[in-house]
């Protein structure tokens, strides 16, 4: 059985990494006021961050249409796929998964399409897609891959050190981190994506302490699997990875680049770290 993997552009997998793994990426839409761009198509990561630095408007995001997913699923079928697994960013943060589900239903009787909620974002999602790709490459069937991804989603941990909560607040995705707003000017917030939603994970006073807090989270984990890091053009990412290397060698860490979708809500200089808990 040939199973193809589809995701959305919140996965933050570098384009070359996604292409090498055979993962199809459906773009979300990024808006700066009246200007609209398809992520990864009309707007690269570098172009996005330049606009963030110069635009008076904060960017907004919109989910792909069901038609965008249907088109991609049909293309997979035409290219010889026997089945499709679509893994999407958390359904508690976006309507993207709902669009994928509508598209999957429209193909009933033509090709099996299973849609899985990653309950995560960024490389938490990207990591699950890489696992699915590896299993598909080894010949696993659709149900086996979907079951493994759901299990991984339930054990995925993701933390982020933000420079500010302003992007999350204005984007409406602040969730359980709301309590930090009162002192947001004097802290460096640390958040966690927990059960598919944003939650507070710590309050510290300096950038250095926020990154040390992330590294300490990993150090406290018991035999973490599939460790990954990701960042939004953070100038101190190498220093952070050196800290993490005390726990996991750098060459074993999957690195992602925060793009327009997650960057619209997390803001520049964000650094994230995550892993999969052992069963």
N, C-alpha and C positions, 0 to 999 in steps of 0.2 A: 504494500500500500504506500503510495506517495502522498505524504501529508505536507502541506505548505503552511507556513506560519505568517500570520498578518498581525500587525499591531498599529498603534497610532503614534503621532510624533511627540507625545509626552514621554516616550521611552528613553530619550536622551542617549541612545546608542549613537556613537559617531557614524555618519553615513557609510564610511568604508567598512566599518565593523558589521553593520546591519547587512550590507550587500554581500560581504564575504560569508555571512551565516545564512544567506538566502531568506532573510526576513523582509517582508514587504511592509512599508510604513505609509499609512494613510495620514495626510496632513490635517491638522486643525487650522482654523483661521485666526490670524492675529490682526487686531485693529488698533490703529492710532487715530482716534477721532473718526473721520470719514474714510481714512485710507485703510484698505483691507489687503492682506497678503496671505497666501497659502504657505504655511511653515515648510521649510526645506525646499520649496519650489520657487517662490517669489522672494524669499527672505532667508538669507543664510544666518548662521549664528553671529558672525562678526557684524553683519549689516544690522541685525536686531539690536545688538548692544550699543552700536553707534547711535541708533535712533533713540534708545533709552537715555543715553547721555545728553542728547541735544533737544529732544522733544519736550514741550511743556506738558504733554499729556502722558499719563501712564497707559501702557498697553492693556488691551482686553483680549480675551480668547473666546472662541466659539467652537462647538463640537462639529465634526464633519457631518455631512448629511448622510442619511441611509443610502442614498444613491452613490456616494463616493465609496462606501464599503462594498456595495453590490457590484459596482464596476470592477473593483479589485478582486473580489471573489470569483467573478466570471472570468477574469483574465487568468486567474490561477487554474481554473477548470480547463480553459482553452490551451493552457501550457502543459497540460497533462496531469494535473493534480487529481487524486482520487478523493481527497478530503482536505478541509481547511480548519485550522485552529486559529481563532482570533483572540488575542489577549489584550485587554484594554486597561487604561488607567482607572483608578477607583471610581466606581459608580456613585460614591458619596460625594465626589468632587466635580463630576462632569456628566453630561448627558451622552458622552461618546459611546459608552457601552450600549446604551439604548438604541442608538443609531445602528450599531453593528448587529444587534439582535433583530431589528426590523429587516435589515438586509439579509441576514441568515434565513429568516422565515420566508422571504421572497424566493429563495433558491431551493426550498424543500422539494424533493423529488428529482432534483438535477445533480446536486452534489452535497454531501454532508458537511455542514458548517457548525462547529461548536464554538460558542463565545464564552470566555472565562474572565471573571473579574479579578484583576491582579490585587485589588485592595491596597494598591500602592501607587507610586508615581516615579518619574525619573528612572534611575537605574534599578530601583526596586522592581519596576515593570520590565525594564530592559533585561535584567538578569533572568527573569522568568522566561522571556522570549528566547534568550540564548539557550537555556535548558531545553525548551521545547524543540529548538532547532537541532540541538545535539541528539535528542532522542529520535527526531524524525529522520535524521541522517543515518542513524543506526538501524532504522527499519521498524521502529515501534508504531503501533496503530493509533488511530485518533483517540480512542477512549483511554488507552494507557497513558498517552501524553497528557491529555486533559486532566486525568486524575493526579498525575505527578505535579502538574502546574498548580492545581488547586491546593494540594498538600504544601507545596512550596510557598504559595501565597499566604497560607495560614501561619507560616513560620518566618516570614520575611520581616526583618527589622530595618527601619530607616530613620536616621536622625539628620537634622540639618542645623548648621550654625549660620544664622542670618545677620546681616548688618543692621537691618531694620525690619519692623513689622508693617511698615507703611504699605508695601505692595500687597501683602496678605489682607490687611484691613480693607483697603480700597477695592480689592478684587472680590471681597465677600467670602474668602475661603479660610478665614482665621479660626473658625471652629472653637475647639477647646483651649486654644491659646489666647482667647479673649481676655482672660484675667491678667495677662501681662501688659495690656495696653496702658494702664494707669502709670506705669513707670517705663514706658517704651523708650523715652528719650535718654534714660540713664543706664540702660542695660543692653547687652548683646544677647538677643533671644536664641534659645536652642529649642527646636521643635521636633516632634516625632510624628510620623504618619502611623497612627494606631487604629486598627480596625477600619482602615480605609478613610479616616478623617484626620485633620490636623489637631494635634494636642500639644500642650506645654511639656517640655522635657528638661527645663532648667533655666535659671536666670543668673547670668554672670556679668561682671562689670567691664571686662576687656575682651578684645578679639582673641588674644592669646589664651585666655582662660576658657573661652567658648570652644576653641579647637581642642584644647586639652581635655575638656569635658567629653567631646566626641570620642577621642582616642581612649579615654577611660571606660566608656561604654563598651567598646570593642574588647578591651582588656578583661572586662568582667564577664564577658560571654563565655560559655562553656563550649569549646571546640567549634567555633563558628565555621560555617560552610559558605563558599561562593561569596567571599568578601568583595565589596565594590565601593568605589568612591566616585564623587562627581562634583563639579564646580562650575561657577558662573564667572569665568575669566578672573579667577582669584589669583592675585600675584603671589600669595603665600601657599599655594597648593603643594609645591615641592617640599616645603618645610613641614607641612602637615603630614604628607606621606612618609617623611622620615620619622615622624613620631609614631605613626601607625606601624611602620616596619619593625618596631620593637615587638609587635604581636604577630604580624603576618608579613612575610617578605613582599617587597614592592612588586616583584614580578608575578606574584600570585593574586594581585588586586586588579580587578576589572575597572577601567577608568571610563567615566562618561562625561560628556560636556553638556551642561545645562543650556538648553535652547530656549526659543521664544515662549513655548507653552508654560513650562515650569518657571522660567525666568520672569515671566509677566507677573507671577504671584510671589516668587521668592526674592526677586531683586538681585542686583549685581553683587559680586564678591561672596555669594553664598557658597559654602562648602558642605557637602553631605557625605555620609558614611553609612554603610549598611551591610547586612549579611543575612544568612539563612540559619536559623537555629536548628541544631541537630534534633532528629526525632527522638 
